[in-house]
Amino acid sequence: MNDIIIINDEITLKKEEKAELYIKVFWEEPRNEWYTCPDCKTTFWLSEITRNEIKQCLCWGDLKNYYDNNEIQNDWTKRANKEWYIWKLAQTLDNDFIWFMMGRKDNIDNLNQEKLWLESENLTSLQEEIKAVYPDFDLNNFFYVAEVGVKKDYRSKKIASRLFNKATQEAKENGYKYILLRTTTKEWWPYQWRTNIGYKIIFSYNDENQRVIMAKEC
């Protein structure tokens, strides 16, 4: 990894360039996400949103914009006052940006309102499970990883793991003791990758998408 550097980014790339990197990282399998149409209830992989076979879905207009550069930038602007920010980028020496990480410093109540969407009973269960696994977990001071991924051509080379481990070390140096994230066990890759770098399941949604919340000590 000597030919790759990590950037603590605020102004390195213009917002539209960051959005372009985000699209390149998360558009294709296995990092793509699913979307369930609110009308016909059909579930699609978001990487399929340009394919003709889903045009019959009444949410097509919404799907088209999911990975639209302007829509992504607008979304980030709305999040700016909630402490969302582009945390890390990775760049090769030939100036190719290949890795994207986005996260937020937060407390559990704010995070639940913005991202986790747990009912009060389940939120209490999550807090209890966190404390059972990590007794000194500070529910008012942790880092939540919203998005992390590497471009397709750089996958399966352990680059993402090494970059993420370095970012975790920097989080520790900046005063964070734990990192929290949400993923799914439905698809092997995202869950297994996080398990391999030390994350533990601390809460399960028990839903059809098999979503789980995982945590790791920095």
C-alpha positions as a Python dict, from the first residue, in 0.01 Angstrom:
ca = {
    (1, 'M'): (0, 0, 0),
    (2, 'N'): (303, 228, -29),
    (3, 'D'): (160, 382, -346),
    (4, 'I'): (-168, 485, -176),
    (5, 'I'): (-220, 774, 65),
    (6, 'I'): (-515, 855, 290),
    (7, 'I'): (-644, 1210, 290),
    (8, 'N'): (-835, 1377, 572),
    (9, 'D'): (-1059, 1553, 330),
    (10, 'E'): (-1252, 1876, 355),
    (11, 'I'): (-1148, 2069, 43),
    (12, 'T'): (-931, 1828, -159),
    (13, 'L'): (-1212, 1750, -402),
    (14, 'K'): (-1501, 1967, -509),
    (15, 'K'): (-1838, 1845, -386),
    (16, 'E'): (-1936, 1724, -733),
    (17, 'E'): (-1609, 1528, -758),
    (18, 'K'): (-1675, 1363, -424),
    (19, 'A'): (-2023, 1270, -541),
    (20, 'E'): (-1873, 1118, -857),
    (21, 'L'): (-1634, 910, -645),
    (22, 'Y'): (-1923, 802, -422),
    (23, 'I'): (-2121, 683, -725),
    (24, 'K'): (-1824, 488, -864),
    (25, 'V'): (-1761, 318, -530),
    (26, 'F'): (-2118, 225, -437),
    (27, 'W'): (-2293, 176, -771),
    (28, 'E'): (-2177, -174, -856),
    (29, 'E'): (-2211, -509, -682),
    (30, 'P'): (-2148, -612, -418),
    (31, 'R'): (-2166, -264, -265),
    (32, 'N'): (-2497, -172, -421),
    (33, 'E'): (-2806, -153, -203),
    (34, 'W'): (-3164, -263, -250),
    (35, 'Y'): (-3472, -50, -284),
    (36, 'T'): (-3832, -160, -230),
    (37, 'C'): (-4094, 20, -435),
    (38, 'P'): (-4358, 172, -204),
    (39, 'D'): (-4626, 99, -464),
    (40, 'C'): (-4566, -244, -614),
    (41, 'K'): (-4346, -369, -322),
    (42, 'T'): (-4090, -510, -564),
    (43, 'T'): (-3729, -502, -440),
    (44, 'F'): (-3451, -400, -680),
    (45, 'W'): (-3078, -374, -655),
    (46, 'L'): (-2995, -8, -702),
    (47, 'S'): (-2726, -97, -956),
    (48, 'E'): (-3014, -198, -1183),
    (49, 'I'): (-3183, 139, -1188),
    (50, 'T'): (-3089, 213, -1548),
    (51, 'R'): (-3228, -116, -1675),
    (52, 'N'): (-3552, -119, -1870),
    (53, 'E'): (-3701, -406, -1673),
    (54, 'I'): (-3773, -188, -1369),
    (55, 'K'): (-3931, 102, -1557),
    (56, 'Q'): (-4275, -41, -1496),
    (57, 'C'): (-4226, 32, -1126),
    (58, 'L'): (-4417, 341, -1015),
    (59, 'C'): (-4116, 465, -815),
    (60, 'W'): (-3900, 480, -1130),
    (61, 'G'): (-3857, 858, -1107),
    (62, 'D'): (-3726, 828, -754),
    (63, 'L'): (-3498, 541, -846),
    (64, 'K'): (-3345, 733, -1135),
    (65, 'N'): (-3224, 1003, -898),
    (66, 'Y'): (-3084, 775, -629),
    (67, 'Y'): (-2734, 793, -770),
    (68, 'D'): (-2769, 1131, -936),
    (69, 'N'): (-2471, 1359, -869),
    (70, 'N'): (-2683, 1665, -790),
    (71, 'E'): (-2917, 1470, -564),
    (72, 'I'): (-2622, 1334, -366),
    (73, 'Q'): (-2473, 1681, -323),
    (74, 'N'): (-2808, 1821, -208),
    (75, 'D'): (-2839, 1539, 44),
    (76, 'W'): (-2492, 1608, 184),
    (77, 'T'): (-2574, 1978, 213),
    (78, 'K'): (-2881, 1896, 420),
    (79, 'R'): (-2670, 1675, 645),
    (80, 'A'): (-2398, 1935, 698),
    (81, 'N'): (-2559, 2089, 1006),
    (82, 'K'): (-2595, 1742, 1161),
    (83, 'E'): (-2220, 1676, 1171),
    (84, 'W'): (-2212, 1451, 866),
    (85, 'Y'): (-1890, 1494, 677),
    (86, 'I'): (-1654, 1331, 431),
    (87, 'W'): (-1403, 1179, 666),
    (88, 'K'): (-1146, 1006, 447),
    (89, 'L'): (-1044, 961, 87),
    (90, 'A'): (-762, 747, -49),
    (91, 'Q'): (-557, 849, -348),
    (92, 'T'): (-305, 661, -561),
    (93, 'L'): (15, 837, -660),
    (94, 'D'): (-120, 886, -1013),
    (95, 'N'): (-400, 1094, -857),
    (96, 'D'): (-676, 836, -889),
    (97, 'F'): (-914, 861, -593),
    (98, 'I'): (-1018, 506, -511),
    (99, 'W'): (-1167, 492, -160),
    (100, 'F'): (-1447, 675, 14),
    (101, 'M'): (-1540, 689, 381),
    (102, 'M'): (-1818, 894, 534),
    (103, 'G'): (-1912, 908, 899),
    (104, 'R'): (-2035, 1111, 1191),
    (105, 'K'): (-1942, 1169, 1551),
    (106, 'D'): (-2257, 1126, 1750),
    (107, 'N'): (-2460, 1016, 2048),
    (108, 'I'): (-2702, 728, 2037),
    (109, 'D'): (-3024, 931, 2049),
    (110, 'N'): (-2931, 1157, 1758),
    (111, 'L'): (-2801, 865, 1558),
    (112, 'N'): (-3125, 677, 1610),
    (113, 'Q'): (-3332, 968, 1484),
    (114, 'E'): (-3116, 1016, 1175),
    (115, 'K'): (-3005, 666, 1080),
    (116, 'L'): (-3106, 369, 1296),
    (117, 'W'): (-3482, 437, 1327),
    (118, 'L'): (-3538, 202, 1619),
    (119, 'E'): (-3851, 208, 1833),
    (120, 'S'): (-3787, 299, 2197),
    (121, 'E'): (-3799, -64, 2313),
    (122, 'N'): (-3543, -173, 2054),
    (123, 'L'): (-3326, 129, 2124),
    (124, 'T'): (-3317, 27, 2489),
    (125, 'S'): (-3222, -327, 2383),
    (126, 'L'): (-2943, -189, 2165),
    (127, 'Q'): (-2804, 16, 2452),
    (128, 'E'): (-2814, -286, 2683),
    (129, 'E'): (-2642, -508, 2427),
    (130, 'I'): (-2370, -251, 2365),
    (131, 'K'): (-2298, -229, 2736),
    (132, 'A'): (-2301, -608, 2770),
    (133, 'V'): (-2033, -648, 2503),
    (134, 'Y'): (-1841, -325, 2572),
    (135, 'P'): (-1910, -210, 2933),
    (136, 'D'): (-1722, 119, 2891),
    (137, 'F'): (-1890, 216, 2562),
    (138, 'D'): (-1981, 585, 2583),
    (139, 'L'): (-2327, 627, 2428),
    (140, 'N'): (-2262, 1000, 2395),
    (141, 'N'): (-1925, 984, 2222),
    (142, 'F'): (-1849, 737, 1946),
    (143, 'F'): (-1788, 735, 1572),
    (144, 'Y'): (-2052, 599, 1335),
    (145, 'V'): (-1943, 478, 991),
    (146, 'A'): (-2215, 565, 744),
    (147, 'E'): (-2043, 461, 421),
    (148, 'V'): (-1713, 299, 332),
    (149, 'G'): (-1603, 140, 7),
    (150, 'V'): (-1334, 109, -259),
    (151, 'K'): (-1357, 125, -639),
    (152, 'K'): (-1423, -199, -820),
    (153, 'D'): (-1075, -235, -974),
    (154, 'Y'): (-915, -214, -628),
    (155, 'R'): (-1133, -476, -458),
    (156, 'S'): (-1025, -821, -339),
    (157, 'K'): (-673, -690, -278),
    (158, 'K'): (-716, -619, 95),
    (159, 'I'): (-673, -249, 21),
    (160, 'A'): (-1005, -150, 181),
    (161, 'S'): (-927, -343, 499),
    (162, 'R'): (-586, -183, 536),
    (163, 'L'): (-721, 163, 469),
    (164, 'F'): (-1007, 113, 710),
    (165, 'N'): (-773, -16, 980),
    (166, 'K'): (-556, 293, 937),
    (167, 'A'): (-864, 516, 961),
    (168, 'T'): (-967, 330, 1277),
    (169, 'Q'): (-625, 396, 1428),
    (170, 'E'): (-659, 765, 1349),
    (171, 'A'): (-1005, 765, 1509),
    (172, 'K'): (-844, 632, 1826),
    (173, 'E'): (-579, 902, 1813),
    (174, 'N'): (-858, 1159, 1784),
    (175, 'G'): (-1022, 1040, 2105),
    (176, 'Y'): (-1280, 788, 1985),
    (177, 'K'): (-1279, 456, 2166),
    (178, 'Y'): (-1545, 274, 1965),
    (179, 'I'): (-1682, 265, 1613),
    (180, 'L'): (-2040, 168, 1533),
    (181, 'L'): (-2191, 71, 1197),
    (182, 'R'): (-2492, -96, 1039),
    (183, 'T'): (-2477, -367, 774),
    (184, 'T'): (-2659, -682, 666),
    (185, 'T'): (-2598, -1054, 699),
    (186, 'K'): (-2818, -1114, 393),
    (187, 'E'): (-2527, -1065, 157),
    (188, 'W'): (-2202, -1242, 245),
    (189, 'W'): (-1950, -977, 141),
    (190, 'P'): (-2032, -668, 354),
    (191, 'Y'): (-2092, -870, 670),
    (192, 'Q'): (-1795, -1104, 632),
    (193, 'W'): (-1556, -819, 555),
    (194, 'R'): (-1652, -639, 875),
    (195, 'T'): (-1633, -959, 1078),
    (196, 'N'): (-1286, -1025, 945),
    (197, 'I'): (-1161, -687, 1069),
    (198, 'G'): (-1297, -738, 1418),
    (199, 'Y'): (-1655, -609, 1430),
    (200, 'K'): (-1910, -785, 1650),
    (201, 'I'): (-2289, -795, 1615),
    (202, 'I'): (-2452, -613, 1904),
    (203, 'F'): (-2806, -583, 1771),
    (204, 'S'): (-3023, -749, 1505),
    (205, 'Y'): (-3325, -589, 1342),
    (206, 'N'): (-3470, -933, 1266),
    (207, 'D'): (-3615, -795, 943),
    (208, 'E'): (-3631, -935, 591),
    (209, 'N'): (-3308, -758, 497),
    (210, 'Q'): (-3129, -914, 796),
    (211, 'R'): (-2984, -582, 909),
    (212, 'V'): (-2752, -577, 1208),
    (213, 'I'): (-2560, -318, 1407),
    (214, 'M'): (-2196, -396, 1473),
    (215, 'A'): (-1929, -236, 1689),
    (216, 'K'): (-1555, -248, 1738),
    (217, 'E'): (-1307, -101, 1980),
    (218, 'C'): (-1055, 126, 1809),
}
